[in-house]
């Protein structure tokens, strides 16, 4: 992406995040984004189809920074970083709920979690239960965990809380214990790799 396109995209992202923090995303218009970003409608539609999709794209960029390196650290750290991001953007996420997250926003969040959890399982094969055999099983387990985590995030947003530690403890306590084995210093709880 050239520098001009990158700057325009950043202005559009900043504009939609600003507007979505003030009002529900379903009420944000393309015209409002254009005014805030100081771009034409033609420019807007060269970059996106609608404000909700643009919001999903803007959050995806932030999520790349937040959970992009999940396999490098304990899953509890990655979970807290995700929840810190959601807490930081709580007004935006709450404004994207009717009663659940708008499809583009939910999809981006779930996709990032699914990919991060899959990478984590691949990076830590010693945690994977013997019943999960092969790539398809790992992807299925990651999708299941990601869907549950997004559901938990939606419920947390509904409470109005931004207490990251409380939410992280609840989500990690509800998670299957095998996901947390790599974080556990007790090697007797892990299986050996074949």
PyMOL commands that set and color helices and strands:
alter all, ss='L'
color gray80, all
select helices_A, chain A and resi 3-22+25-27+30-37+41-47+51-67+70-72+75-88+90-95+103-123+125-127+134-159+164-174+177-183+187-189
alter helices_A, ss='H'
color red, helices_A
deselect
rebuild
show_as cartoon
